[in-house]
């Protein structure tokens, strides 16, 4: 057996800047063998449910994710096998018929609000990151994003934040911080933390003779 790819988990609340951190690491390895995998693609298939039932889905709860499939796919990628990544269609609140072919790479970044919640997922990671951003900044970012990009009203974003996002964050996401090897304050704006991460990944790749 040759060396396995390096798997990096990046967790953090909605609006924490985890996507910016992931992209910054990805950009630093442009031209190298690297891929990003979002946990958001792995929401459970709900095609067996009526649309009224699907609308009640709590997307911030661990049970919303098909971690079994995600784990299968991560193991495949670690064995340098390609996967067919699912696509989630938010317009119909279930999995799309389409899939995306993903070739294996030497570095896999797995990003999502709850990637550190499942012990089986954590066990597959070489490095675990938690992006830790104050709640006021996260709600502002979410407000701006949902109003601008998703055409939501301010009232609906705030209502969802107070009734679902905040309690789920406190109950399920925030506690996973204890599993992180590195806690990154202030997300993508933290150049020092990102540079440290990039150096660490390079070291692991060199040790595995993948660079």
Backbone as JSON Lines, residues from 0, in Angstrom:
{"i":0,"aa":"X","n":[0.84,-1.22,0.0],"ca":[0.0,0.0,0.0],"c":[0.87,1.25,0.0]}
{"i":1,"aa":"X","n":[0.6,2.16,-0.94],"ca":[1.33,3.43,-0.98],"c":[0.77,4.39,0.03]}
{"i":2,"aa":"X","n":[1.29,5.63,0.04],"ca":[0.78,6.62,0.99],"c":[-0.66,7.0,0.68]}
{"i":3,"aa":"X","n":[-1.41,7.3,1.74],"ca":[-2.8,7.74,1.56],"c":[-2.84,9.25,1.38]}
{"i":4,"aa":"X","n":[-3.9,9.76,0.73],"ca":[-4.06,11.21,0.65],"c":[-4.22,11.83,2.05]}
{"i":5,"aa":"X","n":[-3.9,13.11,2.15],"ca":[-4.09,13.85,3.39],"c":[-5.53,14.36,3.42]}
{"i":6,"aa":"X","n":[-6.23,14.09,4.52],"ca":[-7.62,14.55,4.66],"c":[-7.68,15.64,5.74]}
{"i":7,"aa":"X","n":[-8.21,16.8,5.36],"ca":[-8.32,17.93,6.28],"c":[-9.8,18.23,6.48]}
{"i":8,"aa":"X","n":[-10.24,18.26,7.73],"ca":[-11.62,18.62,8.04],"c":[-11.69,20.08,8.46]}
{"i":9,"aa":"X","n":[-12.61,20.83,7.87],"ca":[-12.8,22.24,8.24],"c":[-14.25,22.45,8.68]}
{"i":10,"aa":"X","n":[-14.43,22.67,9.99],"ca":[-15.78,22.87,10.54],"c":[-15.92,24.29,11.05]}
{"i":11,"aa":"X","n":[-17.14,24.64,11.46],"ca":[-17.41,25.97,12.0],"c":[-18.86,26.32,11.69]}
{"i":12,"aa":"X","n":[-19.39,27.27,12.42],"ca":[-20.79,27.65,12.24],"c":[-21.06,28.31,10.91]}
{"i":13,"aa":"X","n":[-22.33,28.45,10.6],"ca":[-22.75,29.14,9.38],"c":[-22.28,30.6,9.44]}
{"i":14,"aa":"X","n":[-21.57,31.04,8.4],"ca":[-21.08,32.42,8.37],"c":[-19.78,32.62,9.13]}
{"i":15,"aa":"X","n":[-19.12,31.5,9.53],"ca":[-17.89,31.62,10.32],"c":[-16.69,31.97,9.44]}
{"i":16,"aa":"X","n":[-16.81,31.7,8.14],"ca":[-15.67,31.92,7.25],"c":[-14.94,30.64,6.91]}
{"i":17,"aa":"X","n":[-15.56,29.47,7.23],"ca":[-14.88,28.21,6.95],"c":[-14.66,27.99,5.45]}
{"i":18,"aa":"X","n":[-15.61,28.48,4.63],"ca":[-15.44,28.35,3.17],"c":[-14.26,29.2,2.71]}
{"i":19,"aa":"X","n":[-14.1,30.38,3.29],"ca":[-12.96,31.24,2.94],"c":[-11.64,30.58,3.32]}
{"i":20,"aa":"X","n":[-11.61,29.94,4.49],"ca":[-10.4,29.23,4.93],"c":[-10.09,28.09,3.96]}
{"i":21,"aa":"X","n":[-11.13,27.32,3.63],"ca":[-10.97,26.19,2.71],"c":[-10.43,26.67,1.36]}
{"i":22,"aa":"X","n":[-11.03,27.76,0.85],"ca":[-10.59,28.28,-0.45],"c":[-9.16,28.8,-0.4]}
{"i":23,"aa":"X","n":[-8.81,29.44,0.72],"ca":[-7.44,29.98,0.85],"c":[-6.41,28.85,0.85]}
{"i":24,"aa":"X","n":[-6.73,27.76,1.55],"ca":[-5.82,26.6,1.56],"c":[-5.75,26.0,0.15]}
{"i":25,"aa":"X","n":[-6.92,25.87,-0.46],"ca":[-7.0,25.32,-1.82],"c":[-6.16,26.14,-2.8]}
{"i":26,"aa":"X","n":[-6.32,27.46,-2.71],"ca":[-5.58,28.36,-3.62],"c":[-4.07,28.21,-3.43]}
{"i":27,"aa":"X","n":[-3.65,27.98,-2.19],"ca":[-2.22,27.86,-1.9],"c":[-1.61,26.62,-2.54]}
{"i":28,"aa":"X","n":[-2.46,25.66,-2.84],"ca":[-1.97,24.41,-3.45],"c":[-2.37,24.27,-4.92]}
{"i":29,"aa":"X","n":[-2.79,25.4,-5.51],"ca":[-3.2,25.36,-6.91],"c":[-2.07,24.78,-7.75]}
{"i":30,"aa":"X","n":[-2.43,23.88,-8.64],"ca":[-1.38,23.25,-9.44],"c":[-0.93,21.94,-8.81]}
{"i":31,"aa":"X","n":[-1.23,21.76,-7.5],"ca":[-0.96,20.49,-6.84],"c":[-2.22,19.64,-6.93]}
{"i":32,"aa":"X","n":[-2.12,18.46,-6.38],"ca":[-3.23,17.5,-6.43],"c":[-4.12,17.7,-5.2]}
{"i":33,"aa":"X","n":[-5.18,18.5,-5.35],"ca":[-6.03,18.85,-4.2],"c":[-7.5,18.92,-4.62]}
{"i":34,"aa":"X","n":[-8.4,18.52,-3.74],"ca":[-9.82,18.68,-4.04],"c":[-10.58,19.11,-2.79]}
{"i":35,"aa":"X","n":[-11.71,19.78,-3.04],"ca":[-12.59,20.21,-1.95],"c":[-13.86,19.38,-1.99]}
{"i":36,"aa":"X","n":[-14.3,18.95,-0.82],"ca":[-15.53,18.18,-0.72],"c":[-16.41,18.87,0.32]}
{"i":37,"aa":"X","n":[-17.64,19.26,-0.08],"ca":[-18.53,19.95,0.86],"c":[-19.54,18.98,1.45]}
{"i":38,"aa":"X","n":[-19.68,19.04,2.76],"ca":[-20.66,18.18,3.44],"c":[-22.08,18.51,2.95]}
{"i":39,"aa":"X","n":[-22.3,19.76,2.52],"ca":[-23.62,20.2,2.03],"c":[-24.16,19.34,0.89]}
{"i":40,"aa":"X","n":[-23.26,18.73,0.13],"ca":[-23.7,17.88,-0.98],"c":[-24.3,16.57,-0.46]}
{"i":41,"aa":"X","n":[-24.02,16.27,0.79],"ca":[-24.39,14.97,1.34],"c":[-25.62,15.01,2.25]}
{"i":42,"aa":"X","n":[-26.51,15.96,1.99],"ca":[-27.79,15.91,2.71],"c":[-28.53,14.65,2.28]}
{"i":43,"aa":"X","n":[-29.32,14.09,3.18],"ca":[-30.0,12.83,2.89],"c":[-30.99,12.99,1.75]}
{"i":44,"aa":"X","n":[-31.13,11.92,0.99],"ca":[-32.16,11.87,-0.05],"c":[-33.52,11.86,0.63]}
{"i":45,"aa":"X","n":[-34.42,12.75,0.18],"ca":[-35.74,12.83,0.81],"c":[-36.86,12.58,-0.21]}
{"i":46,"aa":"X","n":[-36.5,11.92,-1.31],"ca":[-37.48,11.74,-2.39],"c":[-38.68,10.9,-1.96]}
{"i":47,"aa":"X","n":[-38.53,10.12,-0.88],"ca":[-39.65,9.29,-0.39],"c":[-40.64,10.12,0.43]}
{"i":48,"aa":"X","n":[-40.28,11.37,0.75],"ca":[-41.17,12.21,1.55],"c":[-41.98,13.16,0.68]}
{"i":49,"aa":"X","n":[-43.15,13.52,1.16],"ca":[-43.95,14.54,0.47],"c":[-43.26,15.89,0.63]}
{"i":50,"aa":"X","n":[-43.52,16.79,-0.33],"ca":[-42.86,18.09,-0.31],"c":[-43.12,18.84,1.01]}
{"i":51,"aa":"X","n":[-44.33,18.7,1.59],"ca":[-44.64,19.38,2.86],"c":[-43.71,18.87,3.98]}
{"i":52,"aa":"X","n":[-43.43,17.56,3.93],"ca":[-42.53,16.97,4.93],"c":[-41.1,17.47,4.72]}
{"i":53,"aa":"X","n":[-40.69,17.52,3.44],"ca":[-39.32,17.95,3.13],"c":[-39.05,19.38,3.59]}
{"i":54,"aa":"X","n":[-40.1,20.22,3.51],"ca":[-39.94,21.62,3.9],"c":[-39.62,21.78,5.38]}
{"i":55,"aa":"X","n":[-39.9,20.74,6.16],"ca":[-39.64,20.81,7.6],"c":[-38.21,20.42,7.97]}
{"i":56,"aa":"X","n":[-37.42,20.03,6.98],"ca":[-36.06,19.55,7.25],"c":[-35.23,20.6,7.99]}
{"i":57,"aa":"X","n":[-34.59,20.15,9.04],"ca":[-33.67,21.0,9.79],"c":[-32.26,20.71,9.26]}
{"i":58,"aa":"X","n":[-31.77,21.61,8.39],"ca":[-30.48,21.39,7.73],"c":[-29.28,21.62,8.64]}
{"i":59,"aa":"X","n":[-29.53,22.05,9.87],"ca":[-28.43,22.29,10.8],"c":[-28.31,21.17,11.84]}
{"i":60,"aa":"X","n":[-29.05,20.09,11.63],"ca":[-29.05,18.96,12.57],"c":[-28.19,17.83,12.0]}
{"i":61,"aa":"X","n":[-27.41,17.16,12.85],"ca":[-26.56,16.06,12.35],"c":[-27.32,15.01,11.54]}
{"i":62,"aa":"X","n":[-28.6,14.76,11.91],"ca":[-29.36,13.71,11.22],"c":[-29.76,14.07,9.79]}
{"i":63,"aa":"X","n":[-29.54,15.34,9.4],"ca":[-29.87,15.75,8.03],"c":[-28.86,15.21,7.01]}
{"i":64,"aa":"X","n":[-27.69,14.81,7.52],"ca":[-26.61,14.4,6.61],"c":[-26.53,12.9,6.44]}
{"i":65,"aa":"X","n":[-26.18,12.5,5.22],"ca":[-25.96,11.09,4.91],"c":[-24.47,10.8,5.13]}
{"i":66,"aa":"X","n":[-24.07,10.73,6.4],"ca":[-22.66,10.52,6.71],"c":[-22.15,9.16,6.27]}
{"i":67,"aa":"X","n":[-23.06,8.18,6.21],"ca":[-22.63,6.84,5.75],"c":[-22.06,6.92,4.34]}
{"i":68,"aa":"X","n":[-22.78,7.64,3.47],"ca":[-22.31,7.78,2.09],"c":[-21.03,8.62,2.04]}
{"i":69,"aa":"X","n":[-21.0,9.69,2.82],"ca":[-19.81,10.55,2.85],"c":[-18.58,9.76,3.3]}
{"i":70,"aa":"X","n":[-18.75,8.92,4.31],"ca":[-17.63,8.1,4.81],"c":[-17.17,7.1,3.75]}
{"i":71,"aa":"X","n":[-18.15,6.46,3.1],"ca":[-17.81,5.54,1.99],"c":[-16.96,6.25,0.94]}
{"i":72,"aa":"X","n":[-17.4,7.46,0.58],"ca":[-16.71,8.22,-0.46],"c":[-15.31,8.65,-0.02]}
{"i":73,"aa":"X","n":[-15.19,9.05,1.25],"ca":[-13.87,9.46,1.76],"c":[-12.9,8.28,1.75]}
{"i":74,"aa":"X","n":[-13.41,7.12,2.14],"ca":[-12.56,5.92,2.15],"c":[-12.12,5.58,0.73]}
{"i":75,"aa":"X","n":[-13.04,5.71,-0.22],"ca":[-12.69,5.47,-1.63],"c":[-11.59,6.43,-2.09]}
{"i":76,"aa":"X","n":[-11.77,7.7,-1.77],"ca":[-10.77,8.7,-2.16],"c":[-9.41,8.41,-1.52]}
{"i":77,"aa":"X","n":[-9.44,7.91,-0.28],"ca":[-8.19,7.56,0.4],"c":[-7.51,6.36,-0.27]}
{"i":78,"aa":"X","n":[-8.3,5.58,-0.97],"ca":[-7.74,4.44,-1.71],"c":[-7.46,4.81,-3.17]}
{"i":79,"aa":"X","n":[-7.49,6.11,-3.42],"ca":[-7.27,6.66,-4.77],"c":[-8.26,6.1,-5.79]}
{"i":80,"aa":"X","n":[-9.52,6.01,-5.35],"ca":[-10.6,5.62,-6.28],"c":[-11.51,6.82,-6.48]}
{"i":81,"aa":"X","n":[-12.04,6.97,-7.7],"ca":[-12.95,8.08,-8.01],"c":[-14.31,7.85,-7.35]}
{"i":82,"aa":"X","n":[-15.05,8.94,-7.15],"ca":[-16.4,8.84,-6.58],"c":[-17.4,9.58,-7.46]}
{"i":83,"aa":"X","n":[-18.68,9.27,-7.25],"ca":[-19.76,10.01,-7.91],"c":[-20.46,10.81,-6.81]}
{"i":84,"aa":"X","n":[-20.08,12.07,-6.69],"ca":[-20.58,12.92,-5.61],"c":[-22.04,13.28,-5.85]}
{"i":85,"aa":"X","n":[-22.9,13.14,-4.82],"ca":[-24.31,13.51,-5.01],"c":[-24.48,15.02,-5.13]}
{"i":86,"aa":"X","n":[-25.63,15.43,-5.64],"ca":[-25.95,16.86,-5.74],"c":[-27.29,17.05,-5.03]}
{"i":87,"aa":"X","n":[-27.37,18.08,-4.21],"ca":[-28.62,18.33,-3.49],"c":[-29.34,19.49,-4.14]}
{"i":88,"aa":"X","n":[-30.63,19.29,-4.43],"ca":[-31.43,20.32,-5.1],"c":[-32.33,21.01,-4.06]}
{"i":89,"aa":"X","n":[-31.94,22.22,-3.7],"ca":[-32.68,22.94,-2.64],"c":[-34.06,23.4,-3.1]}
{"i":90,"aa":"X","n":[-34.27,23.43,-4.41],"ca":[-35.59,23.88,-4.9],"c":[-36.66,22.83,-4.6]}
{"i":91,"aa":"X","n":[-36.24,21.55,-4.6],"ca":[-37.21,20.48,-4.3],"c":[-36.9,19.77,-2.97]}
{"i":92,"aa":"X","n":[-35.87,20.27,-2.28],"ca":[-35.49,19.75,-0.96],"c":[-35.23,18.25,-0.96]}
{"i":93,"aa":"X","n":[-34.51,17.8,-1.95],"ca":[-34.08,16.4,-1.97],"c":[-32.88,16.27,-2.91]}
{"i":94,"aa":"X","n":[-32.36,15.07,-2.98],"ca":[-31.18,14.84,-3.82],"c":[-31.56,14.88,-5.3]}
{"i":95,"aa":"X","n":[-30.7,15.49,-6.07],"ca":[-30.93,15.59,-7.52],"c":[-30.61,14.24,-8.18]}
{"i":96,"aa":"X","n":[-31.08,14.07,-9.41],"ca":[-30.76,12.85,-10.16],"c":[-29.3,12.89,-10.61]}
{"i":97,"aa":"X","n":[-28.76,14.09,-10.7],"ca":[-27.41,14.21,-11.25],"c":[-26.35,13.93,-10.18]}
{"i":98,"aa":"X","n":[-25.19,13.49,-10.63],"ca":[-24.04,13.3,-9.73],"c":[-22.82,13.97,-10.38]}
{"i":99,"aa":"X","n":[-21.78,14.21,-9.59],"ca":[-20.57,14.82,-10.12],"c":[-19.42,13.84,-9.95]}
{"i":100,"aa":"X","n":[-18.73,13.56,-11.05],"ca":[-17.59,12.64,-11.0],"c":[-16.4,13.37,-10.37]}
{"i":101,"aa":"X","n":[-15.82,12.76,-9.34],"ca":[-14.68,13.38,-8.66],"c":[-13.5,12.41,-8.67]}
{"i":102,"aa":"X","n":[-12.39,12.88,-9.24],"ca":[-11.17,12.07,-9.28],"c":[-10.41,12.22,-7.96]}
{"i":103,"aa":"X","n":[-9.74,11.16,-7.51],"ca":[-8.98,11.25,-6.25],"c":[-7.79,12.2,-6.37]}
{"i":104,"aa":"X","n":[-7.37,12.77,-5.26],"ca":[-6.23,13.69,-5.23],"c":[-5.39,13.41,-3.97]}
{"i":105,"aa":"X","n":[-4.23,14.06,-3.89],"ca":[-3.33,13.84,-2.74],"c":[-3.79,14.56,-1.48]}
{"i":106,"aa":"X","n":[-4.56,15.65,-1.66],"ca":[-5.1,16.39,-0.51],"c":[-6.61,16.51,-0.69]}
{"i":107,"aa":"X","n":[-7.34,16.13,0.35],"ca":[-8.81,16.25,0.33],"c":[-9.21,17.18,1.47]}
{"i":108,"aa":"X","n":[-9.88,18.29,1.14],"ca":[-10.39,19.18,2.19],"c":[-11.89,18.95,2.3]}
{"i":109,"aa":"X","n":[-12.32,18.49,3.47],"ca":[-13.74,18.25,3.71],"c":[-14.27,19.39,4.57]}
{"i":110,"aa":"X","n":[-15.24,20.12,4.03],"ca":[-15.72,21.32,4.71],"c":[-17.21,21.22,5.0]}
{"i":111,"aa":"X","n":[-17.62,21.65,6.2],"ca":[-19.04,21.64,6.53],"c":[-19.27,21.96,8.0]}
{"i":112,"aa":"X","n":[-20.48,22.38,8.32],"ca":[-20.76,22.81,9.69],"c":[-20.55,21.69,10.7]}
{"i":113,"aa":"X","n":[-20.8,20.44,10.29],"ca":[-20.78,19.33,11.26],"c":[-19.78,18.24,10.9]}
{"i":114,"aa":"X","n":[-18.71,18.57,10.18],"ca":[-17.77,17.51,9.78],"c":[-17.0,16.93,10.96]}
{"i":115,"aa":"X","n":[-16.96,17.64,12.09],"ca":[-16.24,17.1,13.26],"c":[-17.19,16.42,14.25]}
{"i":116,"aa":"X","n":[-18.47,16.37,13.92],"ca":[-19.46,15.84,14.86],"c":[-19.45,14.31,14.92]}
{"i":117,"aa":"X","n":[-19.19,13.67,13.77],"ca":[-19.24,12.21,13.68],"c":[-17.83,11.64,13.89]}
{"i":118,"aa":"X","n":[-17.7,10.81,14.91],"ca":[-16.39,10.24,15.25],"c":[-15.78,9.47,14.08]}
{"i":119,"aa":"X","n":[-16.63,8.8,13.31],"ca":[-16.13,8.01,12.17],"c":[-15.47,8.92,11.13]}
{"i":120,"aa":"X","n":[-16.05,10.1,10.94],"ca":[-15.45,11.08,10.02],"c":[-14.14,11.61,10.58]}
{"i":121,"aa":"X","n":[-14.16,11.96,11.87],"ca":[-12.95,12.49,12.5],"c":[-11.79,11.52,12.37]}
{"i":122,"aa":"X","n":[-12.09,10.23,12.51],"ca":[-11.04,9.22,12.45],"c":[-10.36,9.13,11.08]}
{"i":123,"aa":"X","n":[-11.03,9.65,10.07],"ca":[-10.46,9.61,8.71],"c":[-9.6,10.85,8.41]}
{"i":124,"aa":"X","n":[-9.58,11.81,9.34],"ca":[-8.89,13.09,9.08],"c":[-7.48,13.11,9.65]}
{"i":125,"aa":"X","n":[-6.58,13.73,8.89],"ca":[-5.22,13.95,9.37],"c":[-5.14,15.24,10.18]}
{"i":126,"aa":"X","n":[-5.9,16.24,9.76],"ca":[-5.91,17.54,10.44],"c":[-7.36,17.98,10.59]}
{"i":127,"aa":"X","n":[-7.69,18.47,11.79],"ca":[-9.06,18.93,12.05],"c":[-9.02,20.42,12.43]}
{"i":128,"aa":"X","n":[-9.75,21.21,11.67],"ca":[-9.8,22.66,11.91],"c":[-11.19,23.06,12.35]}
{"i":129,"aa":"X","n":[-11.25,24.03,13.24],"ca":[-12.55,24.64,13.59],"c":[-12.39,26.14,13.42]}
{"i":130,"aa":"X","n":[-13.24,26.72,12.59],"ca":[-13.2,28.17,12.36],"c":[-14.16,28.82,13.34]}
{"i":131,"aa":"X","n":[-13.61,29.62,14.24],"ca":[-14.36,30.12,15.39],"c":[-14.57,31.63,15.25]}
{"i":132,"aa":"X","n":[-15.79,32.02,14.92],"ca":[-16.1,33.43,14.7],"c":[-17.27,33.83,15.6]}
{"i":133,"aa":"X","n":[-17.19,35.02,16.16],"ca":[-18.24,35.5,17.07],"c":[-19.61,35.43,16.41]}
{"i":134,"aa":"X","n":[-20.62,35.14,17.24],"ca":[-21.99,34.96,16.74],"c":[-22.53,36.21,16.03]}
{"i":135,"aa":"X","n":[-22.16,37.4,16.52],"ca":[-22.7,38.61,15.88],"c":[-22.19,38.74,14.45]}
{"i":136,"aa":"X","n":[-20.93,38.41,14.22],"ca":[-20.38,38.47,12.86],"c":[-21.02,37.41,11.97]}
{"i":137,"aa":"X","n":[-21.26,36.24,12.55],"ca":[-21.84,35.15,11.75],"c":[-23.26,35.49,11.3]}
{"i":138,"aa":"X","n":[-24.07,36.07,12.2],"ca":[-25.45,36.42,11.81],"c":[-25.44,37.54,10.77]}
{"i":139,"aa":"X","n":[-24.53,38.51,10.91],"ca":[-24.46,39.6,9.91],"c":[-24.1,39.03,8.55]}
{"i":140,"aa":"X","n":[-23.09,38.15,8.51],"ca":[-22.68,37.55,7.23],"c":[-23.83,36.75,6.62]}
{"i":141,"aa":"X","n":[-24.52,36.0,7.47],"ca":[-25.61,35.16,6.98],"c":[-26.74,36.04,6.44]}
{"i":142,"aa":"X","n":[-27.06,37.11,7.16],"ca":[-28.1,38.05,6.73],"c":[-27.77,38.59,5.35]}
{"i":143,"aa":"X","n":[-26.56,39.12,5.21],"ca":[-26.15,39.72,3.94],"c":[-26.2,38.7,2.81]}
{"i":144,"aa":"X","n":[-25.67,37.51,3.08],"ca":[-25.62,36.46,2.06],"c":[-27.01,36.02,1.63]}
{"i":145,"aa":"X","n":[-27.87,35.72,2.61],"ca":[-29.19,35.18,2.28],"c":[-30.09,36.21,1.6]}
{"i":146,"aa":"X","n":[-29.95,37.48,1.98],"ca":[-30.76,38.52,1.35],"c":[-30.27,38.78,-0.06]}
{"i":147,"aa":"X","n":[-28.94,38.87,-0.21],"ca":[-28.35,39.21,-1.51],"c":[-28.42,38.04,-2.49]}
{"i":148,"aa":"X","n":[-27.97,36.86,-2.02],"ca":[-27.8,35.73,-2.94],"c":[-29.04,34.85,-3.03]}
{"i":149,"aa":"X","n":[-29.85,34.82,-1.99],"ca":[-30.97,33.87,-1.98],"c":[-32.33,34.55,-1.97]}
{"i":150,"aa":"X","n":[-32.32,35.88,-2.08],"ca":[-33.56,36.62,-2.18],"c":[-34.48,36.51,-0.98]}
{"i":151,"aa":"X","n":[-33.89,36.27,0.21],"ca":[-34.7,36.1,1.41],"c":[-35.01,37.47,2.03]}
{"i":152,"aa":"X","n":[-36.07,37.52,2.83],"ca":[-36.36,38.76,3.56],"c":[-35.56,38.74,4.86]}
{"i":153,"aa":"X","n":[-35.29,39.93,5.39],"ca":[-34.52,40.03,6.63],"c":[-35.25,39.3,7.76]}
{"i":154,"aa":"X","n":[-36.57,39.48,7.83],"ca":[-37.37,38.84,8.88],"c":[-37.23,37.32,8.85]}
{"i":155,"aa":"X","n":[-37.29,36.74,7.64],"ca":[-37.24,35.28,7.55],"c":[-35.86,34.75,7.94]}
{"i":156,"aa":"X","n":[-34.81,35.48,7.59],"ca":[-33.45,35.04,7.95],"c":[-33.27,35.09,9.47]}
{"i":157,"aa":"X","n":[-33.75,36.17,10.08],"ca":[-33.61,36.31,11.54],"c":[-34.44,35.26,12.27]}
{"i":158,"aa":"X","n":[-35.65,35.03,11.79],"ca":[-36.53,34.02,12.41],"c":[-35.87,32.64,12.36]}
{"i":159,"aa":"X","n":[-35.3,32.3,11.17],"ca":[-34.63,30.99,11.02],"c":[-33.39,30.91,11.93]}
{"i":160,"aa":"X","n":[-32.68,32.01,12.02],"ca":[-31.47,32.04,12.84],"c":[-31.81,31.79,14.31]}
{"i":161,"aa":"X","n":[-32.82,32.5,14.8],"ca":[-33.2,32.41,16.21],"c":[-33.82,31.05,16.54]}
{"i":162,"aa":"X","n":[-34.67,30.55,15.64],"ca":[-35.41,29.32,15.96],"c":[-34.62,28.04,15.65]}
{"i":163,"aa":"X","n":[-33.74,28.08,14.65],"ca":[-33.04,26.85,14.24],"c":[-31.52,26.97,14.3]}
{"i":164,"aa":"X","n":[-30.99,27.95,13.58],"ca":[-29.53,28.01,13.39],"c":[-28.79,28.16,14.72]}
{"i":165,"aa":"X","n":[-29.24,29.12,15.54],"ca":[-28.55,29.39,16.8],"c":[-28.61,28.21,17.77]}
{"i":166,"aa":"X","n":[-29.84,27.66,18.04],"ca":[-29.87,26.51,18.96],"c":[-29.07,25.3,18.46]}
{"i":167,"aa":"X","n":[-29.12,25.05,17.13],"ca":[-28.36,23.91,16.58],"c":[-26.85,24.15,16.7]}
{"i":168,"aa":"X","n":[-26.46,25.41,16.49],"ca":[-25.04,25.76,16.61],"c":[-24.56,25.47,18.03]}
{"i":169,"aa":"X","n":[-25.34,25.94,19.01],"ca":[-24.94,25.77,20.41],"c":[-24.98,24.3,20.85]}
{"i":170,"aa":"X","n":[-25.94,23.57,20.3],"ca":[-26.09,22.17,20.72],"c":[-25.12,21.22,20.02]}
{"i":171,"aa":"X","n":[-24.91,21.42,18.72],"ca":[-24.16,20.43,17.94],"c":[-22.84,20.92,17.35]}
{"i":172,"aa":"X","n":[-22.79,22.17,16.89],"ca":[-21.6,22.62,16.16],"c":[-20.5,23.09,17.11]}
{"i":173,"aa":"X","n":[-20.86,24.05,17.97],"ca":[-19.88,24.61,18.92],"c":[-19.16,23.52,19.74]}
{"i":174,"aa":"X","n":[-19.88,22.5,20.26],"ca":[-19.17,21.48,21.06],"c":[-18.09,20.71,20.28]}
{"i":175,"aa":"X","n":[-18.16,20.7,18.93],"ca":[-17.16,19.93,18.18],"c":[-15.8,20.64,18.15]}
{"i":176,"aa":"X","n":[-15.78,21.87,18.64],"ca":[-14.52,22.63,18.72],"c":[-13.46,21.85,19.5]}
{"i":177,"aa":"X","n":[-13.92,21.08,20.49],"ca":[-12.97,20.35,21.35],"c":[-12.19,19.29,20.57]}
{"i":178,"aa":"X","n":[-12.71,18.88,19.41],"ca":[-12.03,17.84,18.63],"c":[-11.0,18.42,17.66]}
{"i":179,"aa":"X","n":[-10.99,19.73,17.54],"ca":[-10.12,20.36,16.53],"c":[-8.66,20.34,16.98]}
{"i":180,"aa":"X","n":[-7.76,20.13,16.01],"ca":[-6.32,20.27,16.28],"c":[-5.97,21.75,16.3]}
{"i":181,"aa":"X","n":[-6.65,22.5,15.45],"ca":[-6.37,23.93,15.33],"c":[-7.7,24.68,15.32]}
{"i":182,"aa":"X","n":[-7.78,25.73,16.14],"ca":[-8.95,26.6,16.12],"c":[-8.52,27.91,15.46]}
{"i":183,"aa":"X","n":[-9.22,28.26,14.39],"ca":[-8.87,29.45,13.61],"c":[-9.86,30.56,13.92]}
{"i":184,"aa":"X","n":[-9.43,31.62,14.62],"ca":[-10.36,32.73,14.86],"c":[-10.5,33.58,13.6]}
{"i":185,"aa":"X","n":[-11.7,34.08,13.36],"ca":[-11.95,35.04,12.28],"c":[-11.74,34.53,10.86]}
{"i":186,"aa":"X","n":[-11.92,33.27,10.67],"ca":[-12.0,32.72,9.33],"c":[-10.96,33.13,8.33]}
{"i":187,"aa":"X","n":[-11.42,33.43,7.12],"ca":[-10.54,33.66,5.97],"c":[-9.65,34.87,6.09]}
{"i":188,"aa":"X","n":[-9.93,35.75,7.08],"ca":[-9.08,36.94,7.22],"c":[-7.83,36.64,8.04]}
{"i":189,"aa":"X","n":[-7.75,35.43,8.58],"ca":[-6.63,35.09,9.45],"c":[-5.5,34.47,8.63]}
{"i":190,"aa":"X","n":[-4.67,35.34,8.04],"ca":[-3.6,34.87,7.14],"c":[-2.59,34.02,7.87]}
{"i":191,"aa":"X","n":[-2.28,34.39,9.13],"ca":[-1.25,33.66,9.88],"c":[-1.67,32.2,10.05]}
{"i":192,"aa":"X","n":[-2.94,31.99,10.47],"ca":[-3.43,30.62,10.68],"c":[-3.42,29.84,9.37]}
{"i":193,"aa":"X","n":[-3.82,30.51,8.28],"ca":[-3.87,29.82,6.98],"c":[-2.46,29.45,6.52]}
{"i":194,"aa":"X","n":[-1.51,30.38,6.7],"ca":[-0.12,30.07,6.31],"c":[0.46,28.93,7.14]}
{"i":195,"aa":"X","n":[0.11,28.9,8.43],"ca":[0.56,27.79,9.28],"c":[-0.01,26.46,8.79]}
{"i":196,"aa":"X","n":[-1.3,26.49,8.41],"ca":[-1.95,25.29,7.89],"c":[-1.27,24.8,6.62]}
{"i":197,"aa":"X","n":[-1.01,25.73,5.72],"ca":[-0.4,25.37,4.44],"c":[0.97,24.73,4.67]}
{"i":198,"aa":"X","n":[1.74,25.32,5.59],"ca":[3.07,24.76,5.91],"c":[2.94,23.35,6.48]}
{"i":199,"aa":"X","n":[1.96,23.18,7.38],"ca":[1.74,21.87,8.0],"c":[1.36,20.82,6.94]}
{"i":200,"aa":"X","n":[0.48,21.2,6.02],"ca":[0.06,20.27,4.96],"c":[1.26,19.89,4.09]}
{"i":201,"aa":"X","n":[2.09,20.9,3.78],"ca":[3.29,20.62,2.97],"c":[4.2,19.62,3.67]}
{"i":202,"aa":"X","n":[4.35,19.8,4.98],"ca":[5.19,18.88,5.76],"c":[4.65,17.45,5.69]}
{"i":203,"aa":"X","n":[3.34,17.31,5.88],"ca":[2.73,15.96,5.82],"c":[2.91,15.36,4.43]}
{"i":204,"aa":"X","n":[2.7,16.18,3.4],"ca":[2.85,15.68,2.02],"c":[4.28,15.23,1.76]}
{"i":205,"aa":"X","n":[5.23,16.0,2.27],"ca":[6.65,15.62,2.09],"c":[6.95,14.31,2.81]}
{"i":206,"aa":"X","n":[6.4,14.19,4.04],"ca":[6.62,12.95,4.79],"c":[6.04,11.76,4.06]}
{"i":207,"aa":"X","n":[4.91,11.98,3.38],"ca":[4.26,10.88,2.63],"c":[4.82,10.78,1.21]}
{"i":208,"aa":"X","n":[5.79,11.64,0.92],"ca":[6.41,11.7,-0.44],"c":[5.36,11.95,-1.51]}
{"i":209,"aa":"X","n":[4.39,12.82,-1.2],"ca":[3.33,13.14,-2.18],"c":[3.6,14.47,-2.86]}
{"i":210,"aa":"X","n":[4.6,15.23,-2.36],"ca":[4.86,16.55,-2.95],"c":[6.0,16.47,-3.93]}
